[in-house]
Amino acid sequence: MNKFLVFILVITFIIGRSCFAVQSKKQTNGKKNNHHSFTIKQCIDIAIKKNPDISKKKWDIKSAIETKNITKSSLGFQGNFIGSYMHHLDTIGMSKTSRPGELLSFTDDIATGAMVLKVPIYTGGKLRNKHEASIKAIEYVKYQFIRSKRELVYNVSLLFYSILGQKKVIESMSFSRKALIEHRNIVKDLLLAQKTAKVDLLRTEVRIADIEQHILHEKNVLNTRRFMLTNLMGLDSHDHSFKISGQLTLSNKKISNLDYSTLFYKRQDYRSLNSKIKIQRKLLRIAKKGRSPDVYLQATYGKNWSLEKPIGNSSESEDFGQIGVTMSFPVFDGGRINANKRLEYNRLKSLEEDLRKLRLQIKLELEIANSNIESTHARVNVTQKSTEQAKESLRIEREKYNLGKGVVVDVLDAQSALLDVQKSYYRALADYNTALEQFKLAKGVK
């Protein structure tokens, strides 16, 4: 019995150590994942895989393909099995006579089973146009899918670069706070040496408190943008430890002259709308053929069964079959066909106006994006030069104050001016990188 207890204890110890090792490994992996920094390419790849809008567009494409398969099947023959059971108040013949003197079977209850084959011969092009419209519908949703991906790339890039710029702004503010704290220590030393007034210390304290509350505000903005980015990437958790890594760059490459004749067809939304117009033209053709006859070749073969002993002929089942041509066309519809033609025509003209509006919008977006690139590039250069000037101004004011030839207000103003120009520089740099992505979006390039 003692040996059995020792065996149980040993097994329990081994299992416990194994579970502890697995749990520790999971926690370690979790910590590694939490501290992983995502590049812009990784953020875009994750967003394309997990963003709900992109996933929805994929299902839309599959739905359009199945719609095309449905319209294609309507062009060929259709086979249907028909079954029925009927109870009659009076006895009736199970089938018609095929020659004089033939005996019939009469019964009250008849079960019928038949196979019906139907093939379209002429429909005025309605079925063919419907199938061609379904093919164009696949193009329409595919271009929509590509455009949605391009817009997602832009939105992810926009948030990514704004986060990089925001981090730089916070770093500048933290550095400015550190510089103010150092200046406060200098003021304290001068105050102990009775070389300055206490009001200088109070003004410095106020400026430190002011910058600290601004840092808290900017950090909240940063966290909000992180949450927006993770949401756009399709991630469920909004982890505060989510980090990104990248650089804000400045390029001197100039934009060449834009050729609008080719740029239109590079835009996926333009090609998508163009496909939609082609679909609408097919629907208009179908509406115009509303009074055309529908001609089908139809063949039927089946059997009737008596569910009780028939009267007359002893046969309890009878075969029947037929083959021929059916035709149908509307005679009176209360004006529905003409109204439908006008409806489809109006929809076509509306879409053509949408396409004209999109052409104007594309030109406007390209011009704005090009202007934003030039503007933000100039802002970066100006603020970069201003930063050096602000640093030199702060250095001079500090030296004047330390030598007793300046006032603390000038030092604080110079420090504030340096912080403002640094924030303007990093925000202009983030705006420049965003403007490049905006130009790519406007051109429709990947």
PyMOL commands that set and color helices and strands:
alter all, ss='L'
color gray80, all
select helices_A, chain A and resi 2-34+40-50+52-73+126-192+198-232+260-266+268-288+336-402+408-443
alter helices_A, ss='H'
color red, helices_A
select strands_A, chain A and resi 37-38+78-93+105-122+243-244+294-306+311-312+317-328
alter strands_A, ss='S'
color yellow, strands_A
deselect
rebuild
show_as cartoon
